[in-house]
Structure formats: C-alpha cells, structure tokens
Amino acid sequence: MYRLKTDQPLKKDVTYISPQAPLAQAILFHKVGEEIEYLSPGGPVIVKILKIY
C-alpha cells in the first residue's frame, strides 16, 4: 500500500510517496479497479487501484 504524503502525521507501517512522484501523477483522476500504466525510473509499470481512502 502506498499513501500520498500529506500534512498528517506519518505512520510507520505505510510507504509514502510524494504527490509529484510519477506513480502519484499517474493515478490522479482514476478510480478503484482501474489499471494504469506509467513510466517509472526502472521502466514501464502497470498498477491497479485497489482502494482509495
């Protein structure tokens, strides 16, 4: 699970990503269940949105 970094306190069991990160930019405006392909620094990656809080 990834969580976008916000002003809320950090939790130790969660991986945070910057809102400017390629993954964060790729998932903006998408919905639960959608698969998104984006270009990561290591090459193309496909991710599926499982849950939005």
PyMOL commands that set and color helices and strands:
alter all, ss='L'
color gray80, all
select helices_A, chain A and resi 22-27
alter helices_A, ss='H'
color red, helices_A
select strands_A, chain A and resi 2-4+15-17+35-40+43-48
alter strands_A, ss='S'
color yellow, strands_A
deselect
rebuild
show_as cartoon
